[in-house]
Amino acid sequence: MSAIFNFQSLLSVILLLICTCAYVRALAPSLLDKNKTGFLGIFWKCARIGERKSPYVACCCIIMALTILFSE
C-alpha cells in the first residue's frame, strides 16, 4: 500500500521531509532560502517548521519510531 493511503506511512514521510529540509538548510541555507514561494517553497516551509518546532518534531520522531518498532 502506498504512503498516501496508509496514515502511519504518510506521517513518517512528512516527518522525514521536515527533518531532511531542516538538515539541508543548516548545511546550505542558500539552497532553500532562494525558493520561498511556489512549489519549491514547500521545502523552505518544512525547514522552518523543523527549526522552530524542533522539540515537538523530535518528540514526534521518537513516538513514530516507537510505534513502528512495537507495532504488529
LUMBA-835911 format. One line per 3 residues: number of its first residue (from 1); their letters; for each residue x, y, z negated of N, C-alpha, C, O. Coordinates in steps of 0.05 Angstrom, whole numbers, always signed. Example, Ala and Ser with C-alpha at 12.3 -4.5 7.8 and 13.67 -1.06 7.14 Angstrom:
2
1) AS) +264:-114:-156:+246:-90:-156:+264:-66:-156:+285:-66:-169 ~ +257:-45:-142:+273:-21:-143:+258:+1:-157:+268:+23:-161 $
END
This chain:
72
1) MSA) +17:-23:+0:+0:+0:+0:+18:+25:+0:+39:+25:-13 ~ +10:+45:+14:+27:+69:+16:+24:+87:-9:+6:+82:-26 ~ +42:+106:-12:+42:+123:-36:+18:+142:-36:+11:+153:-57 $
4) IFN) +5:+146:-13:-18:+164:-12:-42:+152:-26:-57:+166:-39 ~ -45:+126:-24:-69:+113:-36:-64:+101:-63:-83:+93:-77 ~ -39:+100:-72:-33:+90:-99:-25:+114:-116:-4:+126:-111 $
7) FQS) -40:+120:-137:-36:+144:-152:-9:+144:-167:+4:+164:-168 ~ -1:+121:-178:+25:+119:-192:+48:+124:-173:+67:+138:-180 ~ +46:+114:-149:+67:+118:-129:+68:+147:-120:+89:+159:-115 $
10) LLS) +44:+159:-117:+43:+187:-110:+56:+205:-131:+71:+223:-124 ~ +51:+199:-156:+64:+215:-178:+94:+211:-178:+109:+229:-183 ~ +103:+186:-172:+132:+181:-171:+145:+197:-148:+166:+209:-152 $
13) VIL) +132:+198:-125:+142:+213:-103:+143:+243:-109:+163:+257:-102 ~ +123:+254:-122:+122:+282:-129:+144:+289:-149:+158:+309:-146 ~ +147:+272:-169:+169:+276:-189:+196:+275:-177:+214:+291:-183 $
16) LLI) +200:+255:-159:+226:+254:-146:+231:+278:-128:+254:+288:-126 ~ +211:+288:-115:+214:+312:-98:+221:+336:-115:+239:+352:-107 ~ +208:+340:-138:+214:+362:-155:+242:+360:-166:+257:+380:-166 $
19) CTC) +250:+337:-175:+278:+334:-186:+299:+337:-165:+320:+349:-170 ~ +294:+327:-141:+313:+329:-119:+316:+358:-110:+339:+367:-106 ~ +294:+372:-108:+295:+400:-99:+310:+417:-120:+325:+435:-113 $
22) AYV) +305:+412:-146:+318:+428:-167:+348:+422:-166:+364:+440:-171 ~ +356:+397:-161:+384:+390:-160:+398:+402:-136:+420:+413:-138 ~ +385:+402:-113:+396:+414:-89:+399:+444:-92:+419:+456:-84 $
25) RAL) +379:+457:-105:+381:+486:-109:+403:+493:-129:+415:+514:-126 ~ +409:+475:-148:+431:+480:-166:+458:+478:-152:+476:+493:-158 ~ +460:+460:-133:+485:+457:-118:+489:+478:-96:+510:+490:-93 $
28) APS) +468:+484:-81:+469:+502:-59:+444:+520:-58:+425:+513:-44 ~ +443:+541:-74:+419:+557:-76:+411:+570:-49:+387:+574:-44 ~ +429:+576:-32:+422:+590:-7:+407:+572:+12:+392:+581:+29 $
31) LLD) +409:+546:+8:+395:+527:+25:+365:+529:+22:+350:+529:+42 ~ +355:+532:-2:+327:+533:-7:+316:+562:-9:+293:+567:-5 ~ +334:+581:-17:+324:+608:-21:+317:+623:+5:+301:+642:+5 $
34) KNK) +328:+614:+27:+322:+627:+53:+295:+619:+64:+284:+632:+82 ~ +283:+598:+54:+257:+588:+64:+236:+589:+41:+228:+568:+30 ~ +228:+613:+34:+209:+616:+12:+180:+614:+21:+162:+610:+5 $
37) TGF) +175:+617:+47:+148:+616:+58:+147:+595:+80:+167:+585:+89 ~ +122:+588:+87:+119:+568:+108:+120:+540:+98:+119:+535:+74 ~ +123:+521:+116:+124:+493:+109:+148:+486:+91:+145:+471:+72 $
40) LGI) +171:+497:+97:+195:+491:+81:+195:+505:+54:+211:+499:+37 ~ +176:+523:+51:+172:+536:+25:+163:+517:+3:+166:+523:-21 ~ +152:+494:+11:+144:+474:-8:+168:+464:-24:+166:+460:-48 $
43) FWK) +191:+461:-11:+215:+452:-25:+225:+473:-45:+235:+467:-66 ~ +223:+499:-37:+231:+521:-55:+213:+521:-79:+222:+525:-102 ~ +186:+517:-75:+168:+517:-97:+172:+493:-116:+170:+496:-140 $
46) CAR) +179:+471:-105:+186:+447:-121:+211:+452:-138:+212:+444:-161 ~ +230:+466:-126:+254:+472:-141:+248:+491:-164:+259:+489:-186 ~ +231:+511:-159:+223:+529:-181:+208:+515:-203:+213:+521:-227 $
49) IGE) +191:+496:-196:+177:+481:-217:+197:+465:-233:+195:+463:-257 ~ +216:+452:-219:+237:+436:-233:+254:+453:-251:+263:+443:-272 ~ +260:+478:-244:+276:+495:-260:+261:+506:-284:+271:+506:-307 $
52) RKS) +237:+516:-279:+222:+530:-300:+208:+510:-320:+206:+516:-343 ~ +200:+488:-310:+186:+469:-327:+202:+444:-332:+192:+422:-334 ~ +229:+447:-334:+246:+423:-336:+241:+405:-360:+243:+381:-357 $
55) PYV) +234:+416:-384:+228:+397:-406:+203:+380:-400:+202:+356:-406 ~ +183:+392:-387:+159:+377:-380:+164:+357:-358:+154:+335:-358 ~ +180:+365:-338:+187:+347:-317:+203:+324:-327:+199:+301:-319 $
58) ACC) +221:+329:-346:+237:+308:-358:+220:+288:-373:+224:+264:-372 ~ +201:+299:-388:+182:+281:-403:+166:+264:-384:+161:+241:-389 ~ +157:+276:-362:+141:+262:-342:+158:+240:-329:+148:+218:-324 $
61) CII) +183:+246:-324:+201:+226:-312:+205:+202:-331:+205:+179:-323 ~ +208:+208:-357:+212:+187:-377:+187:+170:-379:+188:+145:-380 ~ +164:+183:-381:+138:+168:-382:+134:+151:-358:+125:+128:-360 $
64) MAL) +140:+162:-334:+137:+148:-309:+156:+123:-308:+148:+102:-299 ~ +180:+127:-318:+199:+105:-318:+189:+83:-337:+191:+59:-330 ~ +179:+90:-360:+169:+70:-379:+144:+55:-368:+142:+31:-371 $
67) TIL) +127:+70:-354:+103:+56:-343:+111:+38:-320:+99:+17:-317 ~ +131:+45:-305:+140:+28:-283:+153:+3:-295:+150:-19:-285 ~ +170:+7:-316:+184:-16:-328:+165:-36:-341:+168:-60:-339 $
70) FSE) +145:-26:-355:+128:-43:-371:+100:-48:-359:+83:-60:-372 ~ +96:-41:-334:+70:-47:-321:+71:-75:-309:+93:-86:-304 ~ +48:-85:-303:+47:-112:-292:+55:-113:-263:+55:-134:-251 $
END
